[in-house]
Amino acid sequence: VKAIDPTIAALEEAFAAGDVAAIFAEPIQGEAGVVPLPEGFLVRARELATEHNALLILDEVQTGSGRTGEWFAHQHLGITPDAVTIAKSVGAGFPLGALITYGSASELFYPGTHNSTFGGNPLASAVANAVLEFIESENLLENVTARGAELREKVADLPLVASTRGAGLLIGIVLDAPVAADVAAEALTRGLVINAPAPDVIRLAPAYTIGDSEIAEFLDIFTASLDAVAAQNQENAR
Ligand SMILES: *Cc1c(COP(=O)(O)O)cnc(C)c1O
């Protein structure tokens, strides 16, 4: 296994060696701080994987199950991977994960090749079915897209906020100083749970059902937390 820089040049160089069996990628790197892959990266990865008879496997544990406003983040790009991993949101809190395969990749993995004590668990599968059904019947993908845009717009002008990134309700708020952990701690004392995957990034991944009142409450607490940290920073600078 070899990690490469997320650039199209590094991707082409890796495939040029001629020994690539599969490429694994997250469409948006969640733990790294909600960092999207560069424009065109996955489209090129798809082309190269097909050319070299390699598999394109996407980790959509954070980006899948509707989190970005489509069922899968790769749908925004119009590509079909060979396999996708999902977990987290598909269970809406219940622990489960799944591997989805497409086309001929579906023949590579069959019962008996991957054992797991609780794999194929009927309760977990029923929960996932109920979650997916609810997302569909409540048109939550539309809410994810609309509320994601609304949140990004509403935080853009707050103190300490430099920019935002991500898609749908997977949101990275980039701060103009490495104080994300302080902001998260201030938020926690006010009853808001957010996290800091990088020193200057706050990640939001709220429930798909988020509405006006939750957004208003979030903005109140988040603004107060940013203000508190900005005030401390000024104090320290003095
Ligand atoms: C959480 C996470 C995983 C692990 O998922 P499990 O359900 O714990 O196996 C894998 N990839 C990404 C991107 C994750 O965020």
The ligand as an SDF file (V2000), in Angstrom:
LIG
                    3D

 15 15  0  0  0  0  0  0  0  0999 V2000
  -15.3070    6.3400   10.6800 C   0  0  0  0  0  0  0  0  0  0  0  0
  -14.6030    6.1070    9.3990 C   0  0  0  0  0  0  0  0  0  0  0  0
  -14.2150    4.8260    9.0010 C   0  0  0  0  0  0  0  0  0  0  0  0
  -14.4190    3.6200    9.8770 C   0  0  0  0  0  0  0  0  0  0  0  0
  -15.7450    3.2260    9.8640 O   0  0  0  0  0  0  0  0  0  0  0  0
  -16.1750    2.0080   10.8050 P   0  0  0  0  0  0  0  0  0  0  0  0
  -17.6500    1.9170   10.6440 O   0  0  0  0  0  0  0  0  0  0  0  0
  -15.7420    2.3690   12.1990 O   0  0  0  0  0  0  0  0  0  0  0  0
  -15.4580    0.8180   10.2900 O   0  0  0  0  0  0  0  0  0  0  0  0
  -13.6110    4.6640    7.7660 C   0  0  0  0  0  0  0  0  0  0  0  0
  -13.4070    5.7230    6.9400 N   0  0  0  0  0  0  0  0  0  0  0  0
  -13.7750    6.9660    7.2860 C   0  0  0  0  0  0  0  0  0  0  0  0
  -13.5600    8.0790    6.3290 C   0  0  0  0  0  0  0  0  0  0  0  0
  -14.3740    7.2000    8.5200 C   0  0  0  0  0  0  0  0  0  0  0  0
  -14.7180    8.4400    8.8510 O   0  0  0  0  0  0  0  0  0  0  0  0
  1  2  1  0
  2  3  1  0
  2 14  2  0
  3  4  1  0
  3 10  2  0
  4  5  1  0
  5  6  1  0
  6  7  2  0
  6  8  1  0
  6  9  1  0
 10 11  1  0
 11 12  2  0
 12 13  1  0
 12 14  1  0
 14 15  1  0
M  END
$$$$
